[in-house]
C-alpha cells in the first residue's frame, strides 16, 4: 500500500472497534499513516452490522477501515500479547477503544506500553473519562446522545425525545481523537516526548453541545437557563413551499433587509428590523417566514434567495449526495478497486497543497495482513506463530 499525505511515515497500532476509534484511525490512514488494525479472532463487530458483498465486510466497516491492514491476535494468549508488544515497539501511535479496566487486564495500559516505547503517543478512546464515577460504564452513541442532552433538545423541537439521525457522538469523538493525537505527535516532533491522551465520548459531546447551549449558564450567577433559543424553537425546521420543502436562513441584517425589500411581507415591521430584535422573537420570526415560504415553489424561492445571497438549499436525500454536482466537481468521491469491484468512497474532506491525502486502499478482510505484518517482526521470546 502506498501512503501519501501529511501523516506519511507515521505507524499506528489500532486496537479500536465499532465507529469512534476506527473513524479516528480511518482519517489518519487517509492522511498517509500506516494503520495496523489489530482484531480479535472474531473480528470487529462492525464487520457484521450492515449490508456488504460478503460476510464480515459490511458497508459501515468497509468505510471506516479503508486503507488499513488487518492483523488477528488473541491477546489473552502469550503469543498474541508478545506479537502486540513487538508491534508497539515500532509504532508512533497506539489507539484503543476498550474501557480502562479491560485494557489494564490485558497488560497494555499506558505504563506498560510506554515502557516498551517511551516516545509513543497513546490514545484512549473511552465512553466516559476515567476521572469520574462513570469511568467504566459501557457506552454507545445512543446512550451518550441521551446523556449530553440531544434527545431533550429534540423534544423541545418535536414534542418527543429523539436521537438525531446520525451517530454523531461516535463521529465527533472520533474526529476529536484525531486532532488530540496529532497535537501529541506535534509535541513529540518538537520535544521527543511521548504522552498519554484521553478522549471520552461523553465529555466530548458535552463540550460540543455546550458551545452554543451553555448560554446564560456560562455566567456566575447564571443569567438564564442553558439553551440557544434559535436552535431550539419548534418552528426551526425546513419550510414547506408550494411544492416541497426548502432550507433557508434569513439571518443577519443585510440578508433581512434584502429579503424584506424583495418580498415585502406585510408582517415585517420595525420590531423585527435588527438581529437583536429578531433573536428576542425568534419563534415568531420562524412562524411568519413559514407562512411566507408556503406561497411560492421551491425553485422560485431558490432563484430569488440565491440572487439575494441568502443561504438556501433544497431538502435532499442521502442518495442525492452521490449525484451532487458540487461533490463531483470538488473530487469528493474517490473510486478504489477492491476484490469485490470498484468502491466509491467519500474521500477526505480536507485539501493540502503539498501533502494531499487519499484513500490508500479498500478495507481488509479479517486477518488478511497477519502473516505479512508479523513476519517482519523479530520473533518474541517463546512465541510460536
C-alpha positions as a Markdown table, in Angstrom:
| # | Residue | x | y | z |
|---|---|---|---|---|
| 1 | Unk | 0.0 | 0.0 | 0.0 |
| 2 | Unk | 1.4 | 3.4 | -1.0 |
| 3 | Unk | 1.0 | 6.1 | 1.7 |
| 4 | Unk | 0.9 | 9.8 | 0.9 |
| 5 | Unk | -0.3 | 12.7 | 2.9 |
| 6 | Unk | 0.9 | 14.7 | 5.9 |
| 7 | Unk | 1.0 | 11.7 | 8.1 |
| 8 | Unk | 3.1 | 9.6 | 5.7 |
| 9 | Unk | 5.7 | 7.7 | 7.8 |
| 10 | Unk | 3.5 | 7.5 | 10.9 |
| 11 | Unk | 2.7 | 4.0 | 12.1 |
| 12 | Unk | -0.4 | 3.4 | 14.1 |
| 13 | Unk | -1.3 | 0.3 | 16.1 |
| 14 | Unk | -5.1 | 0.4 | 16.2 |
| 15 | Unk | -7.0 | -1.6 | 18.8 |
| 16 | Unk | -10.3 | 0.1 | 18.2 |
| 17 | Unk | -13.7 | -1.3 | 17.2 |
| 18 | Unk | -17.1 | -0.1 | 16.2 |
| 19 | Unk | -17.0 | 3.6 | 14.9 |
| 20 | Unk | -15.5 | 6.1 | 17.3 |
| 21 | Unk | -11.9 | 4.7 | 17.2 |
| 22 | Unk | -12.0 | 3.3 | 13.7 |
| 23 | Unk | -13.2 | 6.7 | 12.3 |
| 24 | Unk | -10.2 | 8.3 | 14.0 |
| 25 | Unk | -7.7 | 5.9 | 12.5 |
| 26 | Unk | -9.5 | 5.9 | 9.1 |
| 27 | Unk | -8.9 | 9.7 | 8.9 |
| 28 | Unk | -5.2 | 9.1 | 9.8 |
| 29 | Unk | -5.0 | 6.4 | 7.1 |
| 30 | Unk | -6.4 | 8.7 | 4.5 |
| 31 | Unk | -3.8 | 11.3 | 5.6 |
| 32 | Unk | -1.0 | 8.8 | 4.9 |
| 33 | Unk | -0.5 | 6.9 | 8.2 |
| 34 | Unk | 0.2 | 3.1 | 8.1 |
| 35 | Unk | -2.6 | 1.8 | 10.3 |
| 36 | Unk | -2.4 | -1.8 | 11.5 |
| 37 | Unk | -5.8 | -2.8 | 12.8 |
| 38 | Unk | -5.4 | -5.5 | 15.5 |
| 39 | Unk | -8.6 | -7.6 | 15.7 |
| 40 | Unk | -9.7 | -10.5 | 17.9 |
| 41 | Unk | -10.3 | -13.8 | 16.2 |
| 42 | Unk | -14.0 | -13.0 | 15.7 |
| 43 | Unk | -13.2 | -9.6 | 14.2 |
| 44 | Unk | -14.6 | -6.1 | 14.8 |
| 45 | Unk | -18.3 | -6.3 | 15.4 |
| 46 | Unk | -18.9 | -3.6 | 12.8 |
| 47 | Unk | -17.9 | -6.1 | 10.2 |
| 48 | Unk | -21.4 | -7.6 | 10.6 |
| 49 | Unk | -23.9 | -4.7 | 11.1 |
| 50 | Unk | -24.9 | -3.7 | 7.6 |
| 51 | Unk | -25.1 | -4.8 | 4.0 |
| 52 | Unk | -21.9 | -6.0 | 2.3 |
| 53 | Unk | -20.7 | -8.1 | -0.6 |
| 54 | Unk | -19.6 | -10.9 | 1.8 |
| 55 | Unk | -19.9 | -11.8 | 5.5 |
| 56 | Unk | -17.6 | -9.6 | 7.6 |
| 57 | Unk | -17.4 | -6.8 | 5.0 |
| 58 | Unk | -20.4 | -4.6 | 5.9 |
| 59 | Unk | -20.6 | -1.1 | 4.3 |
| 60 | Unk | -20.0 | 0.6 | 7.6 |
| 61 | Unk | -16.9 | -1.4 | 8.4 |
| 62 | Unk | -15.5 | -1.0 | 4.9 |
| 63 | Unk | -15.9 | 2.7 | 5.0 |
| 64 | Unk | -14.3 | 3.4 | 8.4 |
| 65 | Unk | -11.5 | 0.8 | 8.0 |
| 66 | Unk | -10.4 | 1.6 | 4.4 |
| 67 | Unk | -6.7 | 1.7 | 3.8 |
| 68 | Unk | -5.8 | -0.2 | 6.9 |
| 69 | Unk | -4.1 | -3.6 | 7.4 |
| 70 | Unk | -5.8 | -6.3 | 9.5 |
| 71 | Unk | -3.9 | -8.5 | 11.9 |
| 72 | Unk | -5.6 | -11.1 | 14.1 |
| 73 | Unk | -4.2 | -11.5 | 17.6 |
| 74 | Unk | -5.7 | -13.3 | 20.6 |
| 75 | Unk | -4.4 | -11.0 | 23.3 |
| 76 | Unk | -5.3 | -13.5 | 26.0 |
| 77 | Unk | -2.7 | -15.9 | 24.7 |
| 78 | Unk | 1.0 | -15.3 | 25.4 |
| 79 | Unk | 2.0 | -15.4 | 21.8 |
| 80 | Unk | -0.7 | -12.8 | 20.8 |
| 81 | Unk | 0.3 | -10.4 | 23.6 |
| 82 | Unk | 4.0 | -10.9 | 22.6 |
| 83 | Unk | 3.3 | -10.0 | 19.0 |
| 84 | Unk | 1.4 | -6.9 | 20.0 |
| 85 | Unk | 4.3 | -5.8 | 22.2 |
| 86 | Unk | 6.6 | -6.2 | 19.1 |
| 87 | Unk | 4.2 | -4.1 | 17.0 |
| 88 | Unk | 4.1 | -1.4 | 19.7 |
| 89 | Unk | 7.9 | -1.2 | 19.9 |
| 90 | Unk | 8.0 | 0.0 | 16.3 |
| 91 | Unk | 4.9 | 2.3 | 16.4 |
| 92 | Unk | 4.3 | 6.0 | 16.7 |
| 93 | Unk | 0.8 | 5.8 | 17.9 |
| 94 | Unk | -1.2 | 3.3 | 19.9 |
| 95 | Unk | -5.0 | 3.8 | 19.9 |
| 96 | Unk | -7.6 | 1.6 | 21.7 |
| 97 | Unk | -11.3 | 1.8 | 22.5 |
| 98 | Unk | -11.5 | -0.5 | 25.4 |
| 99 | Unk | -12.7 | 0.5 | 28.9 |
| 100 | Unk | -9.8 | 1.3 | 31.2 |
| 101 | Unk | -10.1 | -1.8 | 33.3 |
| 102 | Unk | -10.2 | -4.1 | 30.3 |
| 103 | Unk | -7.1 | -2.7 | 28.6 |
| 104 | Unk | -5.3 | -2.9 | 32.0 |
| 105 | Unk | -6.2 | -6.5 | 32.5 |
| 106 | Unk | -4.6 | -7.4 | 29.2 |
| 107 | Unk | -1.4 | -5.7 | 30.3 |
| 108 | Unk | -1.5 | -2.8 | 27.8 |
| 109 | Unk | -2.2 | 0.2 | 29.9 |
| 110 | Unk | -0.1 | 3.3 | 29.3 |
| 111 | Unk | 2.6 | 2.5 | 31.8 |
| 112 | Unk | 3.3 | -0.9 | 30.2 |
| 113 | Unk | 3.1 | 0.5 | 26.6 |
| 114 | Unk | 5.4 | 3.4 | 27.4 |
| 115 | Unk | 7.9 | 1.1 | 29.0 |
| 116 | Unk | 8.2 | -0.6 | 25.6 |
| 117 | Unk | 8.2 | 2.6 | 23.6 |
| 118 | Unk | 8.7 | 5.8 | 25.6 |
| 119 | Unk | 8.1 | 8.1 | 22.6 |
| 120 | Unk | 4.7 | 6.6 | 21.7 |
| 121 | Unk | 1.5 | 8.6 | 21.6 |
| 122 | Unk | -1.0 | 6.5 | 23.5 |
| 123 | Unk | -4.7 | 7.5 | 22.8 |
| 124 | Unk | -7.6 | 6.2 | 24.9 |
| 125 | Unk | -11.0 | 6.3 | 23.2 |
| 126 | Unk | -13.5 | 5.9 | 26.1 |
| 127 | Unk | -17.2 | 6.4 | 26.7 |
| 128 | Unk | -16.6 | 8.3 | 29.9 |
| 129 | Unk | -13.5 | 9.9 | 31.4 |
| 130 | Unk | -11.7 | 7.6 | 33.8 |
| 131 | Unk | -11.5 | 10.6 | 36.2 |
| 132 | Unk | -15.2 | 10.4 | 37.1 |
| 133 | Unk | -17.6 | 7.9 | 38.7 |
| 134 | Unk | -18.8 | 6.7 | 35.3 |
| 135 | Unk | -15.3 | 5.7 | 34.2 |
| 136 | Unk | -16.1 | 2.1 | 33.4 |
| 137 | Unk | -19.7 | 2.4 | 32.2 |
| 138 | Unk | -20.3 | 0.9 | 28.8 |
| 139 | Unk | -21.3 | 3.5 | 26.2 |
| 140 | Unk | -22.7 | 3.6 | 22.7 |
| 141 | Unk | -23.8 | 6.6 | 20.6 |
| 142 | Unk | -27.4 | 6.4 | 21.7 |
| 143 | Unk | -26.7 | 6.5 | 25.4 |
| 144 | Unk | -24.2 | 9.3 | 25.0 |
| 145 | Unk | -26.6 | 11.3 | 23.0 |
| 146 | Unk | -29.1 | 10.9 | 25.9 |
| 147 | Unk | -26.5 | 11.9 | 28.5 |
| 148 | Unk | -25.4 | 15.0 | 26.7 |
| 149 | Unk | -28.9 | 16.4 | 26.1 |
| 150 | Unk | -29.6 | 15.7 | 22.4 |
| 151 | Unk | -33.0 | 13.9 | 22.9 |
| 152 | Unk | -34.1 | 16.6 | 25.3 |
| 153 | Unk | -33.2 | 19.2 | 22.7 |
| 154 | Unk | -35.1 | 17.3 | 20.1 |
| 155 | Unk | -38.1 | 17.1 | 22.4 |
| 156 | Unk | -38.2 | 20.9 | 22.5 |
| 157 | Unk | -38.5 | 20.9 | 18.7 |
| 158 | Unk | -40.9 | 18.0 | 18.2 |
| 159 | Unk | -42.6 | 17.3 | 21.5 |
| 160 | Unk | -41.0 | 13.8 | 21.8 |
| 161 | Unk | -37.4 | 12.9 | 22.9 |
| 162 | Unk | -35.4 | 11.6 | 19.9 |
| 163 | Unk | -31.9 | 10.9 | 18.6 |
| 164 | Unk | -30.6 | 12.8 | 15.7 |
| 165 | Unk | -30.5 | 10.6 | 12.5 |
| 166 | Unk | -26.7 | 10.1 | 12.6 |
| 167 | Unk | -24.3 | 8.5 | 15.1 |
| 168 | Unk | -22.9 | 12.0 | 15.8 |
| 169 | Unk | -21.3 | 11.1 | 19.2 |
| 170 | Unk | -19.2 | 8.4 | 17.7 |
| 171 | Unk | -18.1 | 10.6 | 14.8 |
| 172 | Unk | -17.5 | 13.8 | 16.6 |
| 173 | Unk | -15.5 | 11.9 | 19.3 |
| 174 | Unk | -13.6 | 10.2 | 16.5 |
| 175 | Unk | -12.6 | 13.5 | 14.9 |
| 176 | Unk | -11.7 | 14.8 | 18.4 |
| 177 | Unk | -9.4 | 11.8 | 18.8 |
| 178 | Unk | -7.7 | 12.7 | 15.5 |
| 179 | Unk | -6.8 | 16.2 | 16.5 |
| 180 | Unk | -5.8 | 15.2 | 20.0 |
| 181 | Unk | -3.5 | 12.5 | 18.7 |
| 182 | Unk | -1.9 | 14.8 | 16.1 |
| 183 | Unk | -1.4 | 17.5 | 18.6 |
| 184 | Unk | 0.5 | 15.0 | 20.8 |
| 185 | Unk | 2.5 | 14.0 | 17.7 |
| 186 | Unk | 3.3 | 17.7 | 17.1 |
| 187 | Unk | 4.6 | 18.0 | 20.7 |
| 188 | Unk | 6.7 | 14.8 | 20.2 |
| 189 | Unk | 8.1 | 16.3 | 17.0 |
| 190 | Unk | 9.3 | 19.3 | 18.9 |
| 191 | Unk | 10.5 | 17.6 | 22.1 |
| 192 | Unk | 10.8 | 13.9 | 21.5 |
| 193 | Unk | 8.3 | 13.2 | 24.3 |
| 194 | Unk | 5.5 | 10.7 | 24.0 |
| 195 | Unk | 2.4 | 11.0 | 26.2 |
| 196 | Unk | -1.0 | 9.6 | 27.0 |
| 197 | Unk | -4.1 | 11.1 | 25.5 |
| 198 | Unk | -7.7 | 10.6 | 26.7 |
| 199 | Unk | -10.7 | 11.2 | 24.5 |
| 200 | Unk | -14.0 | 10.5 | 26.2 |
| 201 | Unk | -17.2 | 10.4 | 24.1 |
| 202 | Unk | -19.4 | 11.9 | 26.8 |
| 203 | Unk | -17.1 | 14.7 | 27.7 |
| 204 | Unk | -16.5 | 15.4 | 24.0 |
| 205 | Unk | -20.3 | 15.6 | 23.3 |
| 206 | Unk | -20.9 | 17.7 | 26.4 |
| 207 | Unk | -18.4 | 20.2 | 25.2 |
| 208 | Unk | -19.9 | 20.1 | 21.7 |
| 209 | Unk | -23.5 | 20.7 | 22.9 |
| 210 | Unk | -22.5 | 23.5 | 25.2 |
| 211 | Unk | -20.7 | 25.6 | 22.5 |
| 212 | Unk | -24.0 | 27.5 | 21.9 |
| 213 | Unk | -26.3 | 25.9 | 24.5 |
| 214 | Unk | -24.3 | 26.9 | 27.6 |
| 215 | Unk | -25.8 | 30.4 | 27.0 |
| 216 | Unk | -26.8 | 32.0 | 30.3 |
| 217 | Unk | -25.3 | 29.2 | 32.4 |
| 218 | Unk | -21.8 | 30.3 | 31.5 |
| 219 | Unk | -22.0 | 33.1 | 34.0 |
| 220 | Unk | -21.9 | 33.1 | 37.8 |
| 221 | Unk | -24.5 | 33.7 | 38.9 |
| 222 | Unk | -26.4 | 32.3 | 35.9 |
| 223 | Unk | -28.1 | 34.9 | 33.6 |
| 224 | Unk | -30.5 | 32.4 | 32.3 |
| 225 | Unk | -31.0 | 28.7 | 31.6 |
| 226 | Unk | -28.9 | 26.6 | 29.2 |
| 227 | Unk | -30.1 | 26.5 | 25.6 |
| 228 | Unk | -29.6 | 28.6 | 22.5 |
| 229 | Unk | -33.1 | 29.8 | 21.6 |
| 230 | Unk | -32.7 | 29.9 | 17.8 |
| 231 | Unk | -31.7 | 26.3 | 17.7 |
| 232 | Unk | -34.5 | 25.1 | 20.0 |
| 233 | Unk | -37.5 | 26.9 | 18.7 |
| 234 | Unk | -40.2 | 24.4 | 17.5 |
| 235 | Unk | -40.6 | 26.4 | 14.2 |
| 236 | Unk | -37.0 | 25.9 | 13.2 |
| 237 | Unk | -37.4 | 23.3 | 10.5 |
| 238 | Unk | -37.3 | 23.1 | 6.7 |
| 239 | Unk | -40.1 | 25.4 | 5.3 |
| 240 | Unk | -42.9 | 23.8 | 3.4 |
| 241 | Unk | -43.2 | 25.5 | 0.0 |
| 242 | Unk | -46.0 | 25.3 | -2.6 |
| 243 | Unk | -44.5 | 22.1 | -4.0 |
| 244 | Unk | -42.0 | 20.7 | -1.5 |
| 245 | Unk | -39.5 | 21.8 | 1.2 |
| 246 | Unk | -36.7 | 24.4 | 1.5 |
| 247 | Unk | -34.0 | 25.1 | 4.0 |
| 248 | Unk | -33.2 | 28.8 | 4.3 |
| 249 | Unk | -31.8 | 31.2 | 6.9 |
| 250 | Unk | -32.6 | 34.9 | 6.6 |
| 251 | Unk | -30.2 | 35.8 | 9.4 |
| 252 | Unk | -28.2 | 38.9 | 9.5 |
| 253 | Unk | -29.4 | 42.4 | 9.0 |
| 254 | Unk | -28.1 | 42.7 | 5.4 |
| 255 | Unk | -29.9 | 39.5 | 4.5 |
| 256 | Unk | -33.1 | 40.5 | 6.3 |
| 257 | Unk | -33.2 | 43.9 | 4.5 |
| 258 | Unk | -32.6 | 42.3 | 1.1 |
| 259 | Unk | -35.4 | 39.7 | 1.8 |
| 260 | Unk | -37.9 | 42.3 | 3.0 |
| 261 | Unk | -37.1 | 44.6 | 0.2 |
| 262 | Unk | -37.6 | 41.9 | -2.4 |
| 263 | Unk | -40.6 | 40.0 | -0.9 |
| 264 | Unk | -42.3 | 42.9 | 1.0 |
| 265 | Unk | -44.1 | 40.7 | 3.6 |
| 266 | Unk | -46.7 | 42.8 | 5.4 |
| 267 | Unk | -45.7 | 41.5 | 8.8 |
| 268 | Unk | -42.0 | 42.6 | 8.6 |
| 269 | Unk | -42.1 | 45.8 | 10.6 |
| 270 | Unk | -39.5 | 47.8 | 12.5 |
| 271 | Unk | -39.9 | 45.5 | 15.6 |
| 272 | Unk | -38.0 | 42.8 | 13.5 |
| 273 | Unk | -35.6 | 45.1 | 11.8 |
| 274 | Unk | -32.4 | 44.2 | 13.7 |
| 275 | Unk | -30.8 | 40.9 | 14.6 |
| 276 | Unk | -31.2 | 41.5 | 18.3 |
| 277 | Unk | -34.9 | 42.2 | 17.9 |
| 278 | Unk | -35.4 | 39.1 | 15.8 |
| 279 | Unk | -33.5 | 37.0 | 18.2 |
| 280 | Unk | -35.8 | 38.0 | 21.1 |
| 281 | Unk | -38.8 | 37.0 | 19.0 |
| 282 | Unk | -37.3 | 34.1 | 17.1 |
| 283 | Unk | -40.2 | 31.7 | 17.2 |
| 284 | Unk | -42.5 | 34.4 | 15.8 |
| 285 | Unk | -39.9 | 35.1 | 13.0 |
| 286 | Unk | -39.8 | 31.4 | 12.0 |
| 287 | Unk | -43.6 | 31.1 | 12.1 |
| 288 | Unk | -44.0 | 34.2 | 9.9 |
| 289 | Unk | -41.4 | 33.0 | 7.4 |
| 290 | Unk | -43.1 | 29.6 | 7.3 |
| 291 | Unk | -46.3 | 31.2 | 6.1 |
| 292 | Unk | -44.5 | 33.3 | 3.5 |
| 293 | Unk | -42.4 | 30.4 | 2.1 |
| 294 | Unk | -45.6 | 28.4 | 1.5 |
| 295 | Unk | -46.7 | 30.9 | -1.2 |
| 296 | Unk | -44.1 | 30.0 | -3.9 |
| 297 | Unk | -42.4 | 26.9 | -5.2 |
| 298 | Unk | -39.1 | 25.6 | -4.1 |
| 299 | Unk | -37.4 | 26.6 | -7.4 |
| 300 | Unk | -38.9 | 30.1 | -7.3 |
| 301 | Unk | -37.5 | 30.6 | -3.8 |
| 302 | Unk | -34.1 | 29.2 | -4.6 |
| 303 | Unk | -33.7 | 31.5 | -7.6 |
| 304 | Unk | -34.6 | 34.6 | -5.6 |
| 305 | Unk | -32.7 | 33.7 | -2.4 |
| 306 | Unk | -29.6 | 32.9 | -4.3 |
| 307 | Unk | -29.8 | 36.2 | -6.2 |
| 308 | Unk | -30.0 | 37.9 | -2.8 |
| 309 | Unk | -27.1 | 35.9 | -1.4 |
| 310 | Unk | -29.2 | 34.4 | 1.3 |
| 311 | Unk | -28.2 | 30.8 | 2.2 |
| 312 | Unk | -30.8 | 28.4 | 0.9 |
| 313 | Unk | -30.9 | 24.7 | -0.2 |
| 314 | Unk | -33.5 | 22.2 | -1.3 |
| 315 | Unk | -34.1 | 19.3 | 1.1 |
| 316 | Unk | -32.0 | 16.4 | -0.4 |
| 317 | Unk | -32.0 | 12.7 | 0.4 |
| 318 | Unk | -28.9 | 10.8 | 1.4 |
| 319 | Unk | -28.9 | 9.1 | -2.0 |
| 320 | Unk | -28.8 | 12.5 | -3.6 |
| 321 | Unk | -25.3 | 13.1 | -2.2 |
| 322 | Unk | -23.9 | 10.5 | -4.6 |
| 323 | Unk | -25.1 | 12.6 | -7.6 |
| 324 | Unk | -24.4 | 16.0 | -6.2 |
| 325 | Unk | -22.7 | 18.4 | -8.7 |
| 326 | Unk | -20.7 | 20.2 | -6.0 |
| 327 | Unk | -19.2 | 17.0 | -4.7 |
| 328 | Unk | -18.5 | 15.7 | -8.2 |
| 329 | Unk | -16.7 | 18.9 | -9.2 |
| 330 | Unk | -14.6 | 19.1 | -6.0 |
| 331 | Unk | -13.4 | 15.5 | -6.4 |
| 332 | Unk | -15.0 | 14.4 | -3.2 |
| 333 | Unk | -15.7 | 10.8 | -4.2 |
| 334 | Unk | -12.7 | 8.5 | -4.8 |
| 335 | Unk | -13.0 | 5.2 | -6.6 |
| 336 | Unk | -10.9 | 2.4 | -5.2 |
| 337 | Unk | -10.6 | -1.1 | -6.7 |
| 338 | Unk | -11.3 | -4.0 | -4.4 |
| 339 | Unk | -11.8 | -7.8 | -4.7 |
| 340 | Unk | -15.5 | -7.1 | -4.9 |
| 341 | Unk | -15.2 | -4.5 | -7.7 |
| 342 | Unk | -14.9 | -0.7 | -7.6 |
| 343 | Unk | -15.9 | 1.1 | -4.4 |
| 344 | Unk | -16.9 | 4.8 | -4.4 |
| 345 | Unk | -15.8 | 6.2 | -1.1 |
| 346 | Unk | -16.5 | 9.7 | 0.3 |
| 347 | Unk | -12.9 | 10.9 | 0.3 |
| 348 | Unk | -11.0 | 13.2 | 2.7 |
| 349 | Unk | -13.0 | 16.5 | 3.1 |
| 350 | Unk | -9.7 | 18.4 | 3.6 |
| 351 | Unk | -7.2 | 19.6 | 1.0 |
| 352 | Unk | -3.5 | 20.1 | 1.2 |
| 353 | Unk | -1.4 | 21.8 | -1.5 |
| 354 | Unk | 1.8 | 19.9 | -0.8 |
| 355 | Unk | 0.8 | 16.7 | 1.0 |
| 356 | Unk | -2.7 | 15.7 | -0.2 |
| 357 | Unk | -4.4 | 12.8 | 1.5 |
| 358 | Unk | -6.1 | 10.0 | -0.4 |
| 359 | Unk | -7.7 | 6.6 | 0.3 |
| 360 | Unk | -4.8 | 4.2 | 0.3 |
| 361 | Unk | -6.9 | 1.1 | -0.5 |
| 362 | Unk | -10.0 | -0.9 | 0.4 |
| 363 | Unk | -10.8 | -2.2 | 3.9 |
| 364 | Unk | -9.0 | -5.5 | 4.7 |
| 365 | Unk | -10.6 | -8.9 | 5.1 |
| 366 | Unk | -10.3 | -10.2 | 8.7 |
| 367 | Unk | -6.6 | -11.1 | 9.3 |
| 368 | Unk | -5.6 | -10.5 | 5.7 |
| 369 | Unk | -2.3 | -9.0 | 6.7 |
| 370 | Unk | -1.4 | -11.1 | 9.7 |
| 371 | Unk | 1.4 | -13.1 | 8.1 |
| 372 | Unk | 2.9 | -10.2 | 6.3 |
| 373 | Unk | 3.0 | -7.8 | 9.3 |
| 374 | Unk | 4.1 | -10.3 | 11.9 |
| 375 | Unk | 6.6 | -12.0 | 9.5 |
| 376 | Unk | 8.6 | -8.7 | 9.5 |
| 377 | Unk | 8.9 | -8.6 | 13.3 |
| 378 | Unk | 11.6 | -10.2 | 15.4 |
| 379 | Unk | 10.2 | -13.4 | 16.9 |
| 380 | Unk | 9.2 | -12.7 | 20.5 |
| 381 | Unk | 10.9 | -15.0 | 23.1 |
| 382 | Unk | 8.9 | -18.2 | 23.5 |
| 383 | Unk | 6.3 | -17.2 | 20.8 |
| 384 | Unk | 5.1 | -19.7 | 18.3 |
| 385 | Unk | 3.3 | -18.0 | 15.4 |
